[in-house]
Amino acid sequence: MGNNYIIPSLDRALEIIGFLARQPKGCGITTIADKLGYPKNSVFRILKTLAGKGYIIEADRLYQLSAKFLAIGYSAVGEAHMVEKAIDVMRELRDEVNETVLLGTLVGARGVILEQVLSTQPLKVMVDPGHNFALHTAAPAKAMLAYMNPEDQGKIIDTITYTRFNENTIITKRQFVKNLKEAKEKGYATDLAEEIINLHCVACPIFNHKLEPIASIWITGPSDRLQPERFDEFGDIIGEFALKISRRLGYEPELNGHSAYE
């Protein structure tokens, strides 16, 4: 599509939304304008418009995305009532492993958390629904990407910025692709403290009736409880519950030989 069909103000608004999605603590107008190369008055008007519609929250001169974008995350899943179909299964999984269980999906080059069921342990992980996560570090993103068709997978991978959070972070495309292949071979994906030190995650994909990975279910907790030597065990357990949700979405592996959870 040629540039003649692009609406400049809308294009800028979408760029600002994408930028703020990578800034969970928010940003000021000057920072946004400088990073994106836009005039400050243009950024100001766009932010005020988005805030007026409830998509942006302003506090202490910092702007961040509101939970209203969670609705976009729901629609991106492509299945109505995803959380309603998953919440009881999430509780069952939480009771099985006694760690926090989360449900999430992909929205462009970011992940978004749809729901959580908290562990009952005194020390537990809490992440608000609507929170964004980076694709190259998060187990749920890897679980979905590992099972995408090569074309869709490639398009998303090409958009990733491999930000280094610590010494465990995957920082190259080559490393990331290798990690995805390993995840598909195992049937589950992991986050080995790749963004937050001492925090591990294990995730499995959720499929719809078209065999598309449209979401992930995962557990997260301190690394001393989610130890690597138990990942295979956790992967098998999570896979059973992921299959249960997938079946509710019309996924029938017996009919087509699809074997993601074996």
N, C-alpha and C positions, 0 to 999 in steps of 0.2 A: 504494500500500500504506500502511495506517495505521500510526501509531507504536506501536500495540498489538502489532504483530508484530516490532518491533525488539528485539534483545537488547542492552541497554546496554553490557555489558562487551565484546561482540564489536564493537559499533559503535565503541567507544573504541579497541580494538586496531587496527581497520582505519584509523581516523583517524591513529593514531600511526605505522603503517606508511607511510601516504601522506605524512605529514610527514617522516619519516626518508628517504624516497625523494628528497626535495628537499634533503637535507643530506648530501652525499657525504663530508664530513669528520666526520660524527657530531654528536650533541648530548647534553648532560647532562639529567638528570631534571628539574631546575628549569626549564631553558629549554623543554623539551617541555611541562611542566605549565602554564607561564605562557602560551605561545603558543596552546595548545589549550584553556586554561581548565579543565583537569582537576585533581583533587586529586593531590598528589604521591604519596601512598601507593598510589593506584589506578594511576598511571603506573608506579610501581616494580614492582608485582605483574605488570602486563601485560608489561613489558620482561623480567622474570625468566622468565616463562612462555615468551615467544618465544625467549629465549636458550636455555632448556632444550630447546627443540625444534630448535635450530640455525638459527633464522631471524634472530637478532640476535647481533652481536658486541659485547662490552664490552671497552674498553681505556682505561685512565686516566680512568675514570668517564664516558667518552663512549660512546654507543650508536649503532651503525650497522647497516644491513641486511647480511646475509651473502650469499655467492654462492649460497645455497640458493634464493634468489628467481629465480635464472637458470632453474631448472626451470620456474617459472611462465611466464617469458618464452618458453621453448620451446613449452609447451602453448598459449600465446596465439597463436602463429603459425598453429596449426590444421593443420599438416602434420607428420607424423612424419618424423624423420630429416632435418630441414631442413638442418642443418649438414653432414651427410654428403653431401647432394645438392649442396651449394654449395662445399665446401672446395676441390675440385680446380679449379673455375672461378675461385674467388678467387685461387688461386695463379697461374693463367694470366693473369688481369688484372694481378696484381702484376708478373709478368714483362714484361707489355706496357708498363706505364707506370712501373714501378719506384717506386711510392709505396705506402704502407700501405693495404691493402684491408680493409674492415669489413663485417660483416653484422649487421643489427639489425631490431627490430620494435617495435611499440607495445604498451604495457601500461597501459591507462587513459590518464591525462593525462601519461604519461612515456614516453620511449623507453628501450629496453634493448639493449645490445650483446650479440650472441650469439657472435660469433667474429671474429678478426682474423688477417690474414697480413701480417707486417711487411715493409716496404721493406728492401732491402739497402743503402741509402745510409747513410753515417755519421750524418747528421742525419735522423731519422725520428720519426714520431708513434707512440706506444704507448698503447693504451687497453685495460684489462683487460676481458674478457668479464664481463658482469653490471653494468658501469657504466651509470648512468642518464644520459640527456641531455634537455635541455629541448626542447619541441616547437617553440617559436617561433624558435629560433636554428639548429637542426640540419637540415642538408640531407636526411638520411634521413627524418626526420619529415615534412618538407615534401613529399618525393617521394611518400610514402604518402598523406598527406592530400589532395594535389592530385587523386588519382585515386579517392578514396572517393566513394560516392554522397552527394548533398547532405545527406541526413538524418543519416547517421553522421558526416560531416565537421562539420556544424554542432554536434552534441552535444559533440564533442571540443573544437572551437574555443572553445565557451562555457566550458570548464573551465580554459582557459589563463590563467595569470598572466604578464603581459608584463614580466618583470623586466628592467631595463636593466643590461647587463654592461659596455657601452662605447658610444661614439658611433655604432657601426655596428648596434646592436641594434634590431630591429623592436619598437616599444613600443605599438602600437595594433592592435586587431582589424582595422580597415579596411586598414592597411598589410599585415597578414599575409594577409588574403584576397586582396588584389591580388597579393602575392608568389606565392601558390599558383596563381592563374590564369596568371601568367607562366610558372611552372614547368611547368604542363600544356601550355601552348602550345609550349614548347621541348622537352619530353620529358625534362627533367632538372631537378633542384633544386640550389641552391647555398647555401653558408654563406660569406659574405664577411667573415670575422673577426668575426662577430656576437656571439660569446661570448669567444673567445680571440684576442687581437690577433696578427696575422701568421700566422694559420692558416686555410687555405681548404679547403673540401670540395665535392665534386661527387657527386651521388647519383641513382640511378634505382630505380624501384619494381620489386618482384618480384610476379608475379600467380599465383594458383592457377587451377584449372580453372573456377572460378565467375567469373573476371575480377576477383577481389577483390585489392587491393594488400595483401599479408600481410607483407611485409618489404621491406627496401631493401639494396642493395649500393652502397658508395661508396668513394671514394678521398679521402685527406686528406694534407696536407703543407704545407710552408712556402709563404707567399703568393708568394715570388719564383720558386717552381717551378710552382705552380698559379696561373698568372696569368689574369685574366678574359678576355683576348683568346684564350685557348686553351680556354675552357670548352665551346664548341660541339664542338671536337675531342674533348675528354675525355668529353663527354656522349654522343657517338656511340659511342665505344669502350665505355664502361660499359654503354650500352644493349644492345650486342651480347651482352655477357656476362650481363646481367640476363635477356635473352630466353632464353638457354641454360638458366639455372636455372629460369625460369618454365615452359619446355617440359617439364622433368623433373617438374613439379608438375601437369601436365595442361593447361597453358595452350596453346590452339590459336587464335591470332589469325586464321588464314586461314578458319576455319569461321564466324566471326561478325563479321568486319570490325573487330575491335578493333585500334587502331593506336597503342598507347602508345609504341612504339619507332621509329616512322617519323620 
